[in-house]
Amino acid sequence: MKQPVPAKTVFTDPVHFLAFGFGAGLAPFAPGTFGTVVGIAFELPLRLLSMPARVAVIVAMFAFGVWLCGESARRLQTHDHPGIVWDEIVGFLITMLVAPPGWHWLLAGFVLFRIFDILKPWPIREMDHSIRGGAGIMLDDVAAGLYAAVVLYALQHVPGIPAGWL
């Protein structure tokens, strides 16, 4: 088990503050789930942008996240500390790119992303274990976000499921 990071460290260092999802990663259990909740706070205003603008913001957040998560992990002297949740925020935003409006779809995207992020089906687990640094921290959550997006998109096309049901 990785050592807990003191709140003082997170709240006084901008790198850790952002990497820990503005403090969400300090949650004593399921920090990734709390980080994904922070993703909702990003998703709602992103919905107001055009799709190309949303994608551009998410790509920028990913690129920044590679450095941010890598630097936070380096400072903590550990790979992918559970409190680093910037990757969950970005992964969730990727999932939500295919979601239609509605709280049902937001909830479905949240649940699907968490399932794929926790279970880490192939090749997500291999990415998580084999790619080091910030890229490794980010890429497994990008893959989980893509898996969840595929399932979320497929759910929208299941006959008999009305658009507002999910």
N, C-alpha and C positions, 0 to 999 in steps of 0.2 A: 504494500500500500504506500502510496506517495505521501510525503509529509504535507500537512496543511500549510498553506501560505497565510501568513498573518494579514489581517484586513489592512493594517497600517501600510504594509508593503504594496498592496493593490491600490489603495486610495491615495498614495503619495507618489506613485510612479506612473506616468501617463502610458507607458508601454503595457504594464500589467493591468492598469485600469481598463484600457480598451480590449486587450486580449482576454481579460476575465469578464467581458461583457458588461462593463460598468458596475461590476461587483456581483453579478449573477453567478459567476463561477465560484464564489465563496460559499454557495449553498452546501450544507453539510451532507446532503445526499442528492443524487441525480443532478449534478451541476450542468450536464449537457441539456437536460430537459429545461432547466431554468434559463440557460443560454438561448434555447430555442424560443422561449417566451419573449425574450428580448428581440428575437427575429420578427415577431409579430409587430412590435413597435416600429420596426423598419419597413415591414411589408405594407402597412396601412398607408403611409404617405407615398410609398413607391407606386401604389396603385393609381395615383393621380397622374403619373407620367406616361408617355407613350411607350410602347414595347421596346423600341430601339434605345430609348433613354434608360429604361429599367435595366436592360441588358448591360448597357454601358456602366451604370452604377454598380451592378453586381460584379462585372469583370474588374472594375477598379477596386472594389472591396476585396475581391479574391487576391489580386496582385498585392495590395497593401497587406492583406492577411498573411501571405507567404512570409513577408519580412517580419510583420508584427508577431505572429505566433512563434516563428523561429527565434526571434530576439527574446521574447518572454521566456521560452523554454531554455535558451542559453543562459539567461540571467538566473533562472531557477535551477540550472544544472541538471535538467531532466528532459527526456523526450516526451512531448505531448502530455503535459500535466493535465489531470482531469478538469482543473479549474479554468484552463484555457478554452474558451467557448466561442471565440470569434468565428471559428470554423463551423460551428453549429449554426450561427446566425446566417452565414453565407450559404451553407447547404440548404437550409430551410427556404431562403429566398429563391434559390434555384428551383426547388420543388414548386413554389407558388407561381412561377412564370406561366404554368399551364392551367392554373386554377381560375375558374370563372368567379365573378363576385359572389359574395354570400358567406355568412359565418359558418355554414355547414361545410363548405369547401375549405375554408381556413382551418377548421378543426380536422377535417380529413387529411389535409396536407401535413398538419402538425403531427398527427398520429402516424401516418405513413413514414414521414421523415424519421421520427424517433425509432420506429420499428427497424428500418434499414440501418440507421446509425448504430443501434444497439446490437442487432444480430450480425451485422457486417458479412453478408453473403459474398461469395466469390465474385469478383476479385477484390472486394473492398478490404477484407481481412489481410490479404497479401500486401495491398498498398500500405495499410496501416503499419505492418511489421517491416516492410522492406525499404520504404522510401523515408529517408531521414530529413531532419530539419523542418523548416516552415512549409516546404512543398508537401512533405509527407503528412504533416498535421492537417493541412488544408484538403489534400486530394481525396482522402477517404470520405470526408464529409461531402465533397463535391459529387463523388460517385453515389453516395447514399441519397443525395438530393436528386440526382438524375434517375435513380431507380424509383424513388418515390414519385417523381414527376411522371414517369411512364405509367405507373399504376393509377395515379390520379387522372391522367388523361384517358386511360382505358375505361375507368369508371364512368366518365362522362359519356361514353358511347355504348354502355350496356343498355340494351333494349329494356324498357319498362322502368328505368330509374329517371324520374323527372329531374330536370335541371336544378330545381330548388330543394330536392329531397336531401341531397348530400351537402 
